[in-house]
Amino acid sequence: SATICAAESLAARGQRAAAVVFIGTDSNDIGMQEALAAIGHQAHIISLPAPPPLPAPLTEWLHDPDVITGVDQVLGSLTSAAADGTGRHGSMSVADYAAFDRDHLWHPYTSMAKPGRIWPVRAASGCELELEDGRRLID
């Protein structure tokens, strides 16, 4: 699968995934755990329900208890992997989140060696994003 290929690519570069997140697909948690373990990864497998189809806004989806629980699991996996001893991701500044993102997350379809700039998003509605600095973009 593409997930296993990505994990193998990370391993070849001396990296490992702390969590693998599936959105809107049956992740087959046990099978994926076994496949990742076979190549030396012990990543948490997290499944989120599918977001609503366009043009529906994401507002209700973002408040779905399963989505909230999944995001909490992702943050828990990442903060455990980072293990800075504080366990307080809620008190981080935007700059702290950006640094944490840069140091601990790999965004598919981006370079691992030279990742691009991080654009913190304050809010989103439909295809519009509002950046932390107030600029608005169309995604």
C-alpha positions, -999 to 999 in steps of 0.1 A, spaced: 0 0 0 10 36 -3 11 38 35 37 10 37 57 26 9 58 59 27 68 42 60 96 23 42 108 56 26 108 72 60 128 43 75 153 45 47 160 81 58 162 72 95 128 85 103 97 68 117 60 77 118 45 83 153 10 80 139 -7 71 107 -41 89 101 -67 76 77 -96 99 68 -128 85 54 -114 50 47 -114 16 64 -79 15 77 -79 -22 88 -61 -12 120 -48 -47 129 -35 -54 94 -18 -20 91 -3 -24 126 12 -58 116 25 -45 83 41 -15 99 56 -37 127 71 -60 100 92 -31 88 101 -19 123 74 8 129 52 10 159 29 38 147 -5 45 162 -32 39 136 -60 65 138 -91 66 117 -113 96 112 -147 96 95 -150 111 60 -156 148 59 -189 159 42 -188 163 4 -184 197 -11 -200 223 -9 -209 214 27 -188 233 53 -166 213 77 -180 229 108 -202 199 119 -175 174 109 -149 192 130 -173 190 160 -180 153 155 -169 134 187 -151 108 166 -131 135 148 -123 152 181 -112 119 197 -90 111 166 -73 145 167 -67 141 204 -51 107 197 -29 122 170 -17 150 194 -11 124 221 10 103 197 30 132 186 36 147 221 46 112 233 70 109 204 84 144 211 86 136 248 97 170 260 86 161 295 59 187 298 30 170 280 13 205 276 5 210 240 -24 233 249 0 261 261 20 262 229 22 294 209 16 295 171 54 297 167 58 267 190 32 247 169 50 257 137 83 245 151 68 213 164 51 207 130 84 213 112 104 190 135 79 161 139 54 160 110 59 149 74 32 162 51 28 139 22 38 153 -12 64 176 5 101 172 7 115 156 38 149 171 33 137 207 26 101 211 36 83 242 26 71 270 48 43 263 73 12 286 70 -7 284 103 -44 286 97 -67 304 122 -100 295 106 -115 278 76 -149 278 59 -157 260 27 -127 267 4 -115 298 22 -87 297 47 -78 325 71 -42 325 81 -29 334 115 -17 368 102 -53 376 90 -47 370 52 -74 350 35 -67 323 8 -88 302 -14 -78 265 -12 
